[in-house]
Amino acid sequence: MSDEEFNNMNQKRAKTQEDFLSGVWSERVLVVTQDYEIKGYVFMPKTGKKNRVLSDILNGIKRFVAIKDCEIRHRLIPERKTEYHNFLQLNLNSIILLRPLSDEEN
């Protein structure tokens, strides 16, 4: 592969990533369940010119929410070590509270 072909391939890859990222909205949230407090990011596609709101997650037809870069704290055993995960899927039926986190809470 020539340098020019390699550069063209990298430019196409960067454009694809840029298109993907520009079509996605993310929000850092706090999710409370009976047993856990979870802080992480939810990602949703942009719809037209308006971003979807967090309530769309709870009212949608999907029964799970994907959360990235998670910090999981055990509510019932506070002395237990906080867990960190790159990804988790959470059943909507287990959510007691879902709210955005402010910059001070991050």
C-alpha positions as a Python dict, from the first residue, in 0.01 Angstrom:
ca = {
    (1, 'M'): (0, 0, 0),
    (2, 'S'): (138, 338, -96),
    (3, 'D'): (158, 635, 141),
    (4, 'E'): (-115, 810, -56),
    (5, 'E'): (-351, 510, -33),
    (6, 'F'): (-277, 481, 339),
    (7, 'N'): (-351, 852, 395),
    (8, 'N'): (-675, 826, 195),
    (9, 'M'): (-783, 528, 402),
    (10, 'N'): (-712, 716, 728),
    (11, 'Q'): (-905, 1021, 604),
    (12, 'K'): (-1208, 804, 518),
    (13, 'R'): (-1190, 638, 861),
    (14, 'A'): (-1172, 978, 1036),
    (15, 'K'): (-1472, 1105, 833),
    (16, 'T'): (-1675, 795, 925),
    (17, 'Q'): (-1596, 844, 1295),
    (18, 'E'): (-1681, 1215, 1273),
    (19, 'D'): (-2016, 1137, 1106),
    (20, 'F'): (-2095, 883, 1375),
    (21, 'L'): (-2002, 1110, 1664),
    (22, 'S'): (-2189, 1408, 1525),
    (23, 'G'): (-2505, 1196, 1508),
    (24, 'V'): (-2490, 1095, 1874),
    (25, 'W'): (-2583, 1284, 2187),
    (26, 'S'): (-2447, 1179, 2528),
    (27, 'E'): (-2541, 1273, 2882),
    (28, 'R'): (-2368, 1187, 3209),
    (29, 'V'): (-2635, 1052, 3440),
    (30, 'L'): (-2702, 916, 3785),
    (31, 'V'): (-2917, 603, 3791),
    (32, 'V'): (-3053, 476, 4122),
    (33, 'T'): (-3183, 121, 4162),
    (34, 'Q'): (-3282, -62, 4477),
    (35, 'D'): (-2928, -192, 4523),
    (36, 'Y'): (-2699, 44, 4330),
    (37, 'E'): (-2613, 400, 4235),
    (38, 'I'): (-2466, 411, 3887),
    (39, 'K'): (-2290, 706, 3728),
    (40, 'G'): (-2212, 686, 3358),
    (41, 'Y'): (-2296, 805, 3009),
    (42, 'V'): (-2605, 728, 2808),
    (43, 'F'): (-2582, 775, 2432),
    (44, 'M'): (-2875, 845, 2205),
    (45, 'P'): (-2900, 927, 1836),
    (46, 'K'): (-2989, 1282, 1744),
    (47, 'T'): (-3330, 1302, 1585),
    (48, 'G'): (-3344, 1576, 1322),
    (49, 'K'): (-3236, 1909, 1466),
    (50, 'K'): (-3347, 1827, 1819),
    (51, 'N'): (-3176, 1597, 2069),
    (52, 'R'): (-3377, 1326, 2235),
    (53, 'V'): (-3442, 1380, 2604),
    (54, 'L'): (-3372, 1137, 2886),
    (55, 'S'): (-3742, 1063, 2929),
    (56, 'D'): (-3735, 906, 2581),
    (57, 'I'): (-3516, 633, 2727),
    (58, 'L'): (-3772, 550, 2992),
    (59, 'N'): (-4074, 578, 2763),
    (60, 'G'): (-3929, 401, 2459),
    (61, 'I'): (-4003, 49, 2341),
    (62, 'K'): (-3662, -85, 2442),
    (63, 'R'): (-3652, -249, 2785),
    (64, 'F'): (-3282, -189, 2853),
    (65, 'V'): (-3062, 118, 2865),
    (66, 'A'): (-2695, 104, 2771),
    (67, 'I'): (-2459, 291, 3004),
    (68, 'K'): (-2090, 348, 2921),
    (69, 'D'): (-1793, 428, 3148),
    (70, 'C'): (-1981, 327, 3462),
    (71, 'E'): (-1908, 377, 3827),
    (72, 'I'): (-2124, 144, 4039),
    (73, 'R'): (-2167, 203, 4412),
    (74, 'H'): (-2352, -47, 4631),
    (75, 'R'): (-2626, 128, 4829),
    (76, 'L'): (-2691, -158, 5072),
    (77, 'I'): (-2323, -223, 5148),
    (78, 'P'): (-2157, 122, 5132),
    (79, 'E'): (-1819, -8, 5249),
    (80, 'R'): (-1801, -239, 4946),
    (81, 'K'): (-1552, -132, 4683),
    (82, 'T'): (-1688, 85, 4399),
    (83, 'E'): (-1689, -102, 4067),
    (84, 'Y'): (-1589, 45, 3731),
    (85, 'H'): (-1706, -97, 3398),
    (86, 'N'): (-1677, 14, 3036),
    (87, 'F'): (-2033, -91, 2955),
    (88, 'L'): (-2348, -228, 3111),
    (89, 'Q'): (-2708, -283, 3012),
    (90, 'L'): (-2966, -201, 3276),
    (91, 'N'): (-3325, -322, 3274),
    (92, 'L'): (-3560, -23, 3284),
    (93, 'N'): (-3784, -198, 3538),
    (94, 'S'): (-3505, -174, 3797),
    (95, 'I'): (-3466, 206, 3769),
    (96, 'I'): (-3599, 412, 4060),
    (97, 'L'): (-3444, 741, 3948),
    (98, 'L'): (-3260, 862, 3638),
    (99, 'R'): (-3128, 1215, 3621),
    (100, 'P'): (-2852, 1414, 3453),
    (101, 'L'): (-2544, 1494, 3657),
    (102, 'S'): (-2427, 1851, 3687),
    (103, 'D'): (-2062, 1944, 3626),
    (104, 'E'): (-2005, 1966, 4003),
    (105, 'E'): (-2130, 1607, 4053),
    (106, 'N'): (-1908, 1451, 3785),
}
